[in-house]
Amino acid sequence: MIDTNCSDQQFNLSIIENRVSGYGEKIFDLYDEESEKIIAKFHVRRENRPLDGYWFNFHYHLAQDQFETHYEFADIYWSKDTPPKWMS
């Protein structure tokens, strides 16, 4: 996880918006201006859970593990109807 004990540190971060149409899952990346590297990627994924309907799963990935691990932070119910494609 990200060290939250950073009272003596300053950060110079930017958000890079990732517009993905259709069924892609990116939302935005967190970019460190000093190191010129992406440090985190925030995504939302659609899930069709059998007998339960559609959900949106919000999660992020960290550069520390080459963006492999999903760190989930929210699941939001849509309905049993198929959600529209992004940007449609």
Secondary structure, DSSP 8 states (H G I E B T S, - for coil): ------TT----EEEEE----BT--EEEEEEETTTTEEEEEEEEEEEEETTTEEEEEEEEEEGGGTT-S-EEEEEEEEESS----BT-
